[in-house]
């Protein structure tokens, strides 16, 4: 996933390249958008738009400046290590 700036807003962009089966990959993208539309939750990122292209499709997401939950829990962009009680609280909030 890449990020880019449009005016004053920053977006995350996910690119679906048609490397093997264009129709199947477009279905996957549409399904992802449909699933994101179904959930309105503070812990689920919102999509902002999409684009269907000749060789690839793009989905725009709201940019998360501090990284994703995955990055934080797996310390990809190492902030201070999370204690297990903090990880537990995060897991409970996600489950809600």
Secondary structure as the mmCIF struct_conf table of DSSP 4:
data_model
#
loop_
_struct_conf.conf_type_id
_struct_conf.id
_struct_conf.beg_label_comp_id
_struct_conf.beg_label_asym_id
_struct_conf.beg_label_seq_id
_struct_conf.end_label_comp_id
_struct_conf.end_label_asym_id
_struct_conf.end_label_seq_id
STRN STRN1 UNK A 2 UNK A 6
TURN_TY1_P TURN_TY1_P1 UNK A 7 UNK A 8
STRN STRN2 UNK A 9 UNK A 17
BEND BEND1 UNK A 19 UNK A 20
HELX_RH_AL_P HELX_RH_AL_P1 UNK A 22 UNK A 38
TURN_TY1_P TURN_TY1_P2 UNK A 42 UNK A 43
BEND BEND2 UNK A 44 UNK A 44
HELX_LH_PP_P HELX_LH_PP_P1 UNK A 45 UNK A 46
STRN STRN3 UNK A 47 UNK A 52
BEND BEND3 UNK A 54 UNK A 55
STRN STRN4 UNK A 56 UNK A 62
TURN_TY1_P TURN_TY1_P3 UNK A 65 UNK A 66
HELX_RH_AL_P HELX_RH_AL_P2 UNK A 69 UNK A 73
TURN_TY1_P TURN_TY1_P4 UNK A 74 UNK A 75
BEND BEND4 UNK A 76 UNK A 77
BEND BEND5 UNK A 80 UNK A 80
HELX_LH_PP_P HELX_LH_PP_P2 UNK A 81 UNK A 83
HELX_RH_AL_P HELX_RH_AL_P3 UNK A 84 UNK A 95
#
